[in-house]
């Protein structure tokens, strides 16, 4: 989840930068058992674990260095700082103030597409809101009403326009983190007010966007780690409309350990097992420091985790308090990150087609 909203200038239909907020308080053992028993993830020990797919490559990586198009040169600057690392993933977001934002500003999408097209191994990851306004503390009842309207097709045209623009500009293989962090409370594009309607709406959006000739989009189901407002498994819309199972993973709550981040309900272990059952890769579209300050152990463990699982891509959130290159608050973690990622050549982004493609 994210703090520090940016207000868009009136003259710019550009993109939005945000930061993270905590995911809630720890669960009691009773609450954990109840929540885990209510959906697709079974309590530990209840059934044999599926084989977790292991990475055969260095995961393609990048950083969120800012949403505005003039942040694009920072990717090359950060790569130079990492001694020539091949940062193959660009990550940005569409603003969600109105439907025009969701349709995408052609100039901005074009500049990001130009960055991607300069190297065939590059990939653009785009956060796409499902409802607008996306960050105005909308009550649950109003979210549910919007979801009902959405499932009548009222908003289809906006996603059709976005898909057509991306294909026309060369972004036909963009990865969409559609309705990211849907298991939380921050965004209007959230699941808890009506999970059934939310899943149907996700399916509708994917169907609309996949109808555009020439598209090869991938759709990344991207909750925040752990049990937030709702178990993220209750929001999962189906294997045929999801290509990647992502997770935003920040170093929180205060006092948390990486072992807890692995074993907590709906944490890292549950994510990779859920993905393994479905033969899908995982991703980490947002990760970084947060509630525990300068913590190089988190950095080392997170990079190791991503390198030893079937990670389609990872993008660190690189601004304070989360990051390393643009933030001088975390000298020990910065040193660890630079040592781990310096000179990394990454790998080609997995190119398996989505179902029916």
Secondary structure as UniProt FT lines:
FT   TURN            10..11
FT   HELIX           29..37
FT   TURN            44..45
FT   STRAND          60..64
FT   HELIX           69..71
FT   HELIX           72..81
FT   TURN            82..83
FT   STRAND          89..93
FT   HELIX           99..103
FT   HELIX           106..117
FT   TURN            120..121
FT   STRAND          123..128
FT   HELIX           140..150
FT   TURN            151..155
FT   HELIX           156..169
FT   TURN            172..173
FT   STRAND          175..178
FT   TURN            179..183
FT   HELIX           192..194
FT   HELIX           195..210
FT   TURN            213..214
FT   STRAND          218..224
FT   HELIX           232..235
FT   HELIX           239..241
FT   STRAND          244..250
FT   TURN            254..255
FT   HELIX           258..263
FT   TURN            265..266
FT   HELIX           268..277
FT   TURN            278..279
FT   STRAND          281..284
FT   STRAND          287..288
FT   TURN            291..292
FT   HELIX           296..307
FT   TURN            308..310
FT   STRAND          311..317
FT   TURN            320..322
FT   TURN            328..329
FT   HELIX           331..341
FT   TURN            342..343
FT   TURN            355..356
//
